[in-house]
Amino acid sequence: MQTSISEWLESNTGESKRQMALRVGQTPSTFNRNIDMPDVIIAVCRAYELNPVEALVEAGIITADDVMDFAESTALEADLEKISTDSLTARMHVQIDELGRRIQGNRPVPGQTAMWDLVPADPDYSNMSEADAKDYGLAAFKGEDNIGFDDLPHEP
């Protein structure tokens, strides 16, 4: 059963939201409004010596996959420290060469979508019907034909 982050914090700290608010230096009303915010969750976890990553996963702010990806990349960084400079330079040259080929070939990176592909194209407004214009919230209705310049409303 999925519980809210406030219930999770209350069960893991053993204290009420009011007590948690006072411990992290916030007023209870501010704390209750912001209890779903990452910085508040982290502050509570640090005040009670809880794992903030676990709390952020419970709150749905990050996923367990995000945590695992980060852990794997950190492990990769640790492995890179063991690699010789020459080996690391050779790997970088391979990556840079591949990047250069993609730029010259103007090919998109596999698996990535360009930002402009996500935005639909603007319709042609020049030959749009009144009904379509209203759907886009563009033009108001057509005014009366018999209103002259002097008959238009104006301020004194």
N, C-alpha and C positions, 0 to 999 in steps of 0.2 A: 504494500500500500504506500502510495506517494504521500509524504507529509510536506507541509510548507517549511520554509527555512526558519520561520520563527518557532515552530514546534520543534524542529530539529535542534536549534540552539538552546531552547528551554530544556529539552531532555538531556542534552550533553553537558550543559553548564550546571543544571540543577537549580537554576534561579529563574525568577520571573523576568519579563521584558523590562520592567521598571528597574529592577536591581542591575540588570545588564547595562541599561542606559546610564545609570549613575556611575557605574564602574568605568565605562569608557568616556565619561565626561560630557554626556549629552543630556538634554532634557528628555523626559519620557515621551512627550508628544513628538519631538523631532525624531527621536529614535524610532518610534512606531511608524512614522511616515517614510523613513529611509531604511527600514530593516532589510529590504530586498536589494539595497545598493552594495556593490562589491566592497567599497571601502569600509562600510559599517560592519559587514560580515567579517572582514579581515581583522578589524579592530577588536571585535568581540572574541574572535578566535585567539588573538594574541594575548588579550587580557586574561583569558581562561586557559591558556596553553593548549589550545586545540589545534588540529591541523587545518589551516585555512584552505588548502587545496581541496580537502574532502568536503568542507563546507561549501565552497564554490561549485563543486560538482553536484552536491545535494540541492543547491539553489537553482541549478540549471544554467548557470552563467557560463561554465565551461563543461566540456564532456570528458569522460574518462579517456576517450581516444585522443583528445587534445593533450592530456597529461602524458599519455604514453608516447605520443609523437615528440613531445618536448624532452621526455626522458631519453628517448632513442637519439635525438639530435645532440643532447648533452653527452651521451656516451660516445657519439661519433666525434665530438670535439675533444674528448679525453683521448680517443684513439689517435686523433690528428696530432696531438702533442708528442706522441711516440714516433711519428713518421719523420723521416729525415727531410731536410730542407729541399734536397734535390728531387725526392719523390713527390713532395707536395707541389713544387714548382712545375713538375711534369704534368701532374693532374690539373693544375690551374691552366696550363697552356692548352690542354685538350678542351677544357670547358670554354675558354676564350675563343679558340678556333671555331668551335661549334656555334657559339653566339655570333661570331662574325659571319659564318655561312648563313645563318638564319636571317641576319640583318640584310645581307646582300641579296639573298633570294626573296626577301620580303615575305617570308613564310611565318605564319603565326606559330607560337609555341604550342605543341600538341597538348590538348586538354584544357587550354585556356580560351576564354571567350573575350573578344575585344569589347571594350566598354560601349562603343558605338553600335555593336550588334544587339545590345540589350534594349536600346531605345527605339521605339517605332518611328518610322519616318513621318514627317508632317504631311497632312493631306494638302491637296492643291486647293487653296482657298479661292482662287480666281473664278472657278466654274463650279462652285458648291451651291447646292440648293438651299433655300431658306430653312427647310426642315433639318438638313445636315448641319447648318450653321448653328441652329438652336441646340442641337445635340452637343456641339463643341462649346456652347456658351459664348459664341462670338457676337453676332449681331442681335440687336433688339429687333422689334418688329418694324415694318416699313411705316413711316409717318404719313400723315394726311397730305395729299397733294395740294390742297387749296390754302395752305398756310403760307402767307407771304412773309417777307423779311420783317415788316413792321409788326406783324401779329405774333412773332415769337416771344415767349416769355423772357423778361430781362429784369435785372435789378436796377433801381433808380440811381 
